[in-house]
Amino acid sequence: MSGRTVTIAQVAKHAGVAVSTVSYVLSGKRTISADTRRRVLDSISALGYHPNAGARALASKRSNVIALVLPLRAGMHVPVLMRFASAVVTAARRFDHDVLLLTADEGTEGIRRVAASALVDALVLMDVELDDRRVPLLRELAEPSVLIGFPAEPAGLTCVDLDFAAAGARCVEHLAERGHEEIALLGAPSVVYDRGTGFATRTRDGFVEAVGDHGLKGVALPCEETFDEVYETVRDLFLDHPGLSGLVVHNEAAVSHVLSALRQLGRRVPHDVAVVAICPDDVAERAGPPLTSVLIPAEEVGREAVRLVMEKLEGRTVPDSTLLTPLLAVRAST
């Protein structure tokens, strides 16, 4: 149409139907015959018609936008968080929804503001704490929500995540199968535990319980993110536990620093120390040596969160809890 804005009236004329018929095809509010629907869609494609987002929102009472609440707090590894965000955005587009990213650590205020503005149809929340102050508000809101993570009391919520307790336990099980008797978890930075962040606490709990179940000696420590801090933690760990032969690392930012520290301390992987990581596959694969790891399935979790929230938008019943089974890939480090 030579660069000019195409109107719904032009689409109707091209398809040989009434303007209201085009509107019903776009909104889905009335049943239209397959032949008529096809003609309208062909005309939309041929003319390059793009429905006005504001008008469409008014007609459907939807904005076609999902809020992704992802506060960027201290101790969070942004590259991994962005994998989750990218997965949510990609999945939302498949449902013809855009994503409004909220990164400020505003707690309930940001959620209240967005919900009251009618800017979004639904919310997906990340960085969930065990005692998360956003949870009571989510139970009150008219807008559906899904949490990527689990608070301590998830009743009345929809939550999806990797089963981090099982992930910690699976790492212990693997090291026990390899004959290791004394192991350690190097976890998230201290501030992450101080906030009561769910995934970090559950990994630690799963590790500690599995150590007891397998009759091993074990210690779980927070691990900071700079090389100097990591080196000091690893050095002191082996001074305090000279019989230690296995490490589980649940801190993506520290993985390469842990391996460097071990080299500087003269400890060979896997000959002297076996190392298992909980991290994305590419982080494990490009390490030297490649690390045995439990995958953090950011793409799968993001897709499932969007699917669940779209099901809720349509008024369908969804499970309260979706826990993904941890998958361990064995590589050179064990």
C-alpha positions as CSV (number, residue, x, y, z in Angstrom):
1,M,0.0,0.0,0.0
2,S,2.9,2.4,-0.9
3,G,3.9,3.1,2.7
4,R,0.6,4.5,3.8
5,T,-1.1,3.1,6.9
6,V,-3.6,0.4,6.0
7,T,-7.0,0.7,7.6
8,I,-9.4,-2.0,8.8
9,A,-11.9,-0.7,6.2
10,Q,-9.4,-1.4,3.4
11,V,-8.9,-4.9,4.7
12,A,-12.6,-5.5,4.7
13,K,-13.0,-4.2,1.2
14,H,-10.1,-6.3,-0.1
15,A,-11.6,-9.4,1.5
16,G,-15.2,-8.6,0.5
17,V,-16.5,-8.6,4.0
18,A,-17.9,-6.2,6.6
19,V,-15.5,-4.2,8.8
20,S,-17.1,-6.0,11.8
21,T,-16.1,-9.4,10.4
22,V,-12.5,-8.3,10.2
23,S,-12.7,-7.1,13.8
24,Y,-14.2,-10.5,14.9
25,V,-11.4,-12.4,13.1
26,L,-8.8,-10.3,15.0
27,S,-10.5,-10.5,18.4
28,G,-11.8,-14.0,18.2
29,K,-15.0,-12.9,19.9
30,R,-17.3,-14.6,17.4
31,T,-17.1,-17.7,15.4
32,I,-16.3,-17.0,11.7
33,S,-16.3,-19.6,9.0
34,A,-13.0,-21.1,8.0
35,D,-13.3,-19.7,4.5
36,T,-14.1,-16.2,5.5
37,R,-11.4,-16.2,8.2
38,R,-8.9,-17.4,5.6
39,R,-9.9,-14.6,3.2
40,V,-9.5,-12.0,5.9
41,L,-6.1,-13.3,7.0
42,D,-4.9,-13.4,3.4
43,S,-6.0,-9.7,2.9
44,I,-4.3,-8.7,6.1
45,S,-1.1,-10.4,4.9
46,A,-1.4,-9.0,1.3
47,L,-2.0,-5.4,2.5
48,G,0.4,-5.5,5.4
49,Y,-2.2,-4.5,7.9
50,H,-1.1,-4.0,11.6
51,P,-3.9,-3.6,14.1
52,N,-3.5,-0.6,16.3
53,A,-2.3,-2.0,19.6
54,G,-4.3,0.5,21.7
55,A,-7.5,-0.2,19.8
56,R,-6.9,-3.9,20.1
57,A,-6.3,-3.6,23.8
58,L,-9.5,-1.6,24.3
59,A,-11.5,-4.1,22.2
60,S,-10.1,-7.2,24.0
61,K,-9.6,-5.6,27.4
62,R,-6.0,-7.0,27.2
63,S,-2.7,-5.3,26.6
64,N,-0.9,-8.4,25.2
65,V,2.0,-7.6,27.6
66,I,3.4,-9.8,30.3
67,A,5.5,-8.2,33.1
68,L,8.7,-10.0,34.0
69,V,9.7,-8.9,37.5
70,L,13.4,-9.5,37.7
71,P,15.1,-7.3,40.4
72,L,18.8,-7.0,39.7
73,R,20.2,-7.5,43.2
74,A,23.7,-8.0,44.6
75,G,25.0,-11.5,44.2
76,M,22.9,-12.4,41.2
77,H,24.8,-13.5,38.1
78,V,23.3,-11.4,35.4
79,P,24.3,-13.5,32.3
80,V,22.3,-16.5,33.7
81,L,19.4,-14.2,34.6
82,M,19.3,-12.9,31.1
83,R,18.9,-16.5,29.8
84,F,15.7,-16.8,31.8
85,A,14.6,-13.4,30.5
86,S,15.4,-14.2,26.9
87,A,13.4,-17.5,27.2
88,V,10.4,-15.6,28.6
89,V,10.5,-13.0,25.9
90,T,10.8,-15.6,23.1
91,A,8.0,-17.8,24.5
92,A,5.7,-14.7,25.0
93,R,6.1,-13.8,21.4
94,R,4.7,-17.2,20.4
95,F,1.6,-16.1,22.2
96,D,1.6,-12.7,20.5
97,H,2.6,-11.0,23.8
98,D,5.4,-8.6,24.5
99,V,7.3,-8.4,27.8
100,L,7.7,-5.4,30.1
101,L,11.0,-6.0,32.1
102,L,11.0,-4.6,35.6
103,T,14.5,-4.7,37.1
104,A,14.2,-2.2,40.0
105,D,14.1,-3.8,43.5
106,E,10.8,-2.2,44.4
107,G,9.1,-5.1,46.1
108,T,5.4,-4.8,46.1
109,E,5.3,-1.1,45.0
110,G,6.4,-1.8,41.4
111,I,3.9,-4.6,41.1
112,R,1.1,-2.6,42.4
113,R,1.9,0.3,40.1
114,V,2.0,-1.9,37.0
115,A,-1.1,-3.8,37.9
116,A,-3.1,-0.6,38.6
117,S,-2.0,0.9,35.3
118,A,-3.5,-2.0,33.2
119,L,-0.2,-2.1,31.3
120,V,0.1,-5.8,31.6
121,D,-2.2,-8.9,31.4
122,A,-0.1,-11.1,33.7
123,L,3.1,-11.3,35.7
124,V,6.1,-13.6,35.8
125,L,8.4,-13.1,38.9
126,M,12.0,-14.2,39.5
127,D,14.6,-14.2,42.3
128,V,12.0,-15.6,44.7
129,E,12.9,-15.6,48.4
130,L,11.6,-18.1,50.9
131,D,9.9,-15.3,52.8
132,D,9.1,-13.2,49.8
133,R,7.2,-10.0,50.6
134,R,5.6,-9.9,47.1
135,V,3.7,-13.2,47.7
136,P,0.7,-11.9,49.7
137,L,0.1,-9.2,47.0
138,L,0.1,-11.8,44.3
139,R,-2.6,-13.8,46.0
140,E,-4.8,-10.6,46.0
141,L,-4.2,-9.4,42.4
142,A,-6.8,-10.0,39.6
143,E,-3.9,-10.4,37.2
144,P,-2.6,-14.0,37.0
145,S,1.0,-14.6,38.0
146,V,3.7,-17.4,37.9
147,L,6.8,-17.5,40.0
148,I,10.1,-18.8,38.7
149,G,11.1,-20.2,42.1
150,F,9.4,-21.3,45.2
151,P,8.7,-19.4,48.5
152,A,8.5,-21.3,51.7
153,E,4.7,-21.2,51.6
154,P,3.7,-21.7,47.9
155,A,0.0,-22.4,48.6
156,G,-2.3,-20.5,46.3
157,L,0.5,-19.7,43.9
158,T,1.8,-21.1,40.6
159,C,5.5,-21.9,40.8
160,V,8.0,-23.5,38.4
161,D,11.7,-24.1,38.7
162,L,14.5,-26.7,38.6
163,D,14.3,-28.9,41.7
164,F,17.4,-27.4,43.3
165,A,17.2,-29.6,46.4
166,A,17.3,-32.6,44.1
167,A,20.1,-31.0,42.1
168,G,22.3,-30.6,45.2
169,A,21.5,-34.2,46.2
170,R,22.3,-35.5,42.7
171,C,25.8,-33.9,42.8
172,V,26.5,-35.6,46.2
173,E,25.2,-38.9,44.8
174,H,27.5,-38.7,41.8
175,L,30.6,-38.0,44.0
176,A,29.6,-40.8,46.4
177,E,29.4,-43.2,43.5
178,R,32.9,-42.1,42.5
179,G,34.2,-43.1,46.0
180,H,34.6,-39.6,47.5
181,E,34.2,-39.6,51.3
182,E,34.7,-35.9,52.1
183,I,33.2,-33.1,49.9
184,A,32.2,-29.5,50.0
185,L,29.6,-27.2,48.4
186,L,30.8,-23.8,47.3
187,G,27.5,-21.9,46.9
188,A,26.2,-18.5,46.2
189,P,27.6,-15.3,47.6
190,S,26.7,-14.6,51.3
191,V,24.2,-11.9,50.4
192,V,22.1,-14.3,48.5
193,Y,21.8,-16.6,51.5
194,D,21.2,-13.6,53.8
195,R,18.2,-12.7,51.6
196,G,16.8,-16.2,51.9
197,T,16.9,-16.7,48.2
198,G,15.0,-19.9,47.5
199,F,17.2,-21.6,44.9
200,A,20.4,-21.2,46.8
201,T,19.0,-22.3,50.1
202,R,17.3,-25.4,48.6
203,T,20.5,-26.4,46.8
204,R,22.4,-26.2,50.1
205,D,19.7,-28.1,52.0
206,G,19.7,-30.9,49.4
207,F,23.5,-31.1,49.5
208,V,23.6,-31.3,53.3
209,E,20.8,-33.9,53.5
210,A,22.4,-36.1,50.9
211,V,25.8,-35.9,52.6
212,G,24.1,-37.4,55.7
213,D,22.2,-40.0,53.6
214,H,25.4,-41.3,52.0
215,G,27.4,-41.3,55.2
216,L,29.9,-38.7,53.9
217,K,31.7,-35.8,55.5
218,G,30.7,-32.5,54.0
219,V,30.7,-28.8,54.5
220,A,28.6,-26.1,52.7
221,L,30.1,-22.6,52.3
222,P,29.0,-19.4,50.6
223,C,31.4,-18.3,47.9
224,E,32.0,-14.8,46.7
225,E,32.6,-13.8,43.1
226,T,36.1,-12.2,42.8
227,F,39.2,-14.3,42.3
228,D,40.9,-13.1,45.5
229,E,37.9,-14.0,47.6
230,V,37.4,-17.4,45.8
231,Y,41.1,-18.2,46.2
232,E,41.0,-17.5,49.9
233,T,37.9,-19.6,50.4
234,V,39.4,-22.6,48.5
235,R,42.8,-22.3,50.2
236,D,41.2,-22.2,53.7
237,L,38.8,-25.0,52.8
238,F,41.7,-27.4,52.1
239,L,43.6,-26.2,55.1
240,D,40.6,-27.0,57.3
241,H,39.7,-30.2,55.5
242,P,42.9,-31.9,54.2
243,G,41.0,-35.1,53.2
244,L,38.6,-33.2,50.9
245,S,38.5,-34.7,47.4
246,G,35.2,-33.5,45.8
247,L,33.7,-30.0,45.2
248,V,30.3,-29.0,44.1
249,V,30.1,-25.4,42.8
250,H,26.8,-23.6,42.6
251,N,28.0,-20.2,41.6
252,E,28.4,-19.5,37.9
253,A,30.5,-16.4,38.4
254,A,33.0,-18.3,40.5
255,V,33.4,-21.5,38.4
256,S,36.5,-20.3,36.5
257,H,38.0,-18.8,39.6
258,V,37.6,-22.1,41.6
259,L,39.5,-24.0,38.8
260,S,42.2,-21.3,38.7
261,A,42.6,-21.4,42.5
262,L,42.9,-25.2,42.4
263,R,45.7,-25.0,39.8
264,Q,47.5,-22.4,41.9
265,L,47.2,-24.6,44.9
266,G,48.7,-27.5,43.0
267,R,45.5,-29.6,43.0
268,R,44.8,-31.3,39.8
269,V,41.2,-31.9,38.4
270,P,40.1,-34.6,38.5
271,H,43.2,-36.5,39.8
272,D,43.3,-34.7,43.2
273,V,39.9,-33.1,43.3
274,A,36.7,-33.9,41.4
275,V,34.5,-30.9,40.6
276,V,30.8,-30.9,39.8
277,A,29.0,-27.6,38.9
278,I,25.4,-26.6,38.8
279,C,25.3,-24.2,35.8
280,P,24.4,-23.8,32.2
281,D,25.9,-26.4,29.9
282,D,28.0,-24.0,27.9
283,V,29.7,-22.7,31.1
284,A,30.6,-26.3,32.0
285,E,31.7,-27.3,28.5
286,R,34.1,-24.4,28.0
287,A,35.8,-24.8,31.4
288,G,39.2,-26.4,31.6
289,P,38.8,-29.3,32.1
290,P,35.1,-29.6,31.0
291,L,33.0,-29.9,34.1
292,T,30.5,-32.6,35.1
293,S,27.4,-30.6,35.7
294,V,23.7,-30.4,36.5
295,L,22.1,-28.2,33.9
296,I,20.2,-25.0,34.9
297,P,17.5,-25.3,32.3
298,A,16.7,-21.6,31.8
299,E,15.1,-22.0,28.4
300,E,12.8,-24.7,29.6
301,V,11.8,-23.0,32.8
302,G,11.1,-19.7,30.9
303,R,9.0,-21.4,28.3
304,E,7.0,-23.3,31.0
305,A,6.4,-20.1,33.0
306,V,4.9,-18.4,30.0
307,R,2.8,-21.4,29.1
308,L,1.4,-21.6,32.6
309,V,0.6,-17.9,32.8
310,M,-1.1,-18.0,29.4
311,E,-3.2,-20.9,30.5
312,K,-4.2,-19.0,33.6
313,L,-5.1,-16.0,31.4
314,E,-7.5,-18.2,29.5
315,G,-9.1,-19.4,32.8
316,R,-7.7,-22.9,32.7
317,T,-6.6,-24.8,35.7
318,V,-2.8,-25.3,36.0
319,P,-0.7,-27.2,38.6
320,D,0.4,-25.2,41.6
321,S,3.9,-26.7,41.5
322,T,6.1,-27.7,38.5
323,L,9.6,-29.0,39.5
324,L,12.0,-30.0,36.7
325,T,14.1,-33.0,37.4
326,P,17.8,-32.3,37.4
327,L,19.9,-33.8,34.7
328,L,23.6,-34.6,35.3
329,A,26.1,-34.7,32.4
330,V,29.4,-36.5,33.2
331,R,32.5,-34.8,31.8
332,A,36.2,-34.8,32.4
333,S,36.2,-33.1,35.9
334,T,35.0,-36.3,37.7
